[in-house]
Amino acid sequence: NAGVTQTPKFQVLKTGQSMTLQCAQDMNHEYMSWYRQDPGMGLRLIHYSVGAGITDQGEVPNGYNVSRSTTEDFPLRLLSAAPSQTSVYFCASSPDLPPRYEQYFGPGTRLTVT
Amino acid sequence: TQLLEQSPQFLSIQEGENLTVYCNSSSVFSSLQWYRQEPGEGPVLLVTVVTGGEVKKLKRLTFQFGDARKDSSLHITAAQPGDTGLYLCAGAAGSNYQLIWGAGTKLIIKP
C-alpha cells in the first residue's frame, strides 16, 4: 500500500493564481481531511469529508474548495491564491469514527504564494 | 474554545538522558493521540489513549492519559538521536470530526 499520497511536493504561485493540490489514499478509509501547518500554530483543519459526496468546513475554510467524488481522492482547490495561504498542506485519512479518529498523513505540499 | 497546550515548546538534550513532555487542557477529551513528525514529512501516529489513567508503552516511550482525561504526558527513557522530531498531541471530543491540536514540542537529541 502507498498509503496517502500528495502531489505536488513543492509549488510556487503568484497572487491570484489558482491550483489544485491532489490527495489520494489506497486504504479504503472513509474519512479524509485537509490541514495546513504554520510555524508555532499546530495543525488547522481546512475541510473534511466523511464519505464520497459529503464534505464539510473545518476551522479555516475560506479561500479553499474541496470535493469528494470517490473514496480514494480528495483534492483541495485554491481559487485565488493569497500570500496568507503560504503554508505546508497535509492530507490525512482515517478508518475510524471519532473519538478514536486516528489520522494517517501524506508527505505534505509546501506552497509559497508571492 | 478547547485548547491543548504542549510544554516545553523546545527541548535539546544529550543522548541517554530521560525526558518528559506534556499536553495539558482545561477541557475533557474522549481520546488523545500522540504523533511524531520529522522535517519534510507528515506526522506519524505513535499512540492513542482513551481511558482516564491509561498508560501505554512503546519500547522506550511511555504515554499516560490523566485520570480526568484533560492532560497527557510522554516520557522517553534513554533518548536516542532517532527520537529527534516534533511531537504533537491531538484531542478528540465526542463525535466531533475536528481534532484539537497542540502546537508541538520540538525535541533534539544530541549524540
Interface residues (C-beta under 8 A of the other chain):
Chain A: V4 Y31 S33 G40 M41 G42 L43 R44 L45 Y48 V50 D56 G58 E59 F90 A92 L97 P98 P99 R100 Y101 E102 Q103 Y104 F105 G106 P107 G108
Chain B: F29 S30 S31 Q33 Y35 G40 E41 G42 P43 V44 L45 T48 V50 L88 A90 A92 A93 G94 S95 N96 Y97 Q98 L99 W101 G102 A103 G104
